[in-house]
């Protein structure tokens, strides 16, 4: 590989500074868990702080959406703290260490980026990269299935087993449908998916209002719409979050207009609320 082809690396002193900072953080987390450390940190288990991981991640997402770099830096630190604390809990139990976490991640990144480090070098665009990513993950699953079978496992790991059930519903729907599509369970065109949406809507409208069947059919309609998003290259979770944030901003503006005119939204009729809403949209 020529000098011009070599991937760019950070300056050696910068890498050393980052390594020193990481080592210092690792030692701090270790110290907190020692017998004479912090009573709260010593008591924690994977289960007791599981929700903290989710909360910190969403706080980081809020900063990203607000384009708040200063607070994003802080919130990413809070996310990293969760990773470090879980790794230290595991180390205390003799399960694994933060070194195992970092080593495993590095190996996976190299393995799943053959377009950078291997035979697929020179991928043309992001869509091609996603295709390569899916191929590598399927190969990893096949290898894992073979190893499980050799170890006497009752059945191979399911295609969707790796998608956490705790994910937000839209995100989970998009992930499971993408995995199914990767092995060929897919509509031929986006128009076919829209036809599925129409079919699910018809089934929804046939069910009795208020029934559990109608609720299920509504879910099927949403699932079909998520597949439209996937085929269009849209992240359904992000799209709905953006629309919800837009609604919240407009509603706050409606409340502000009502306040300026000496009233409240609760005191206004639907017709007057719609007029304020239209004013806010026109002002945008």
PyMOL commands that set and color helices and strands:
alter all, ss='L'
color gray80, all
select helices_A, chain A and resi 12-32+39-43+50-65+69-92+98-111+114-117+126-150+169-182+190-206+212-231+236-260+265-267+270-283
alter helices_A, ss='H'
color red, helices_A
deselect
rebuild
show_as cartoon
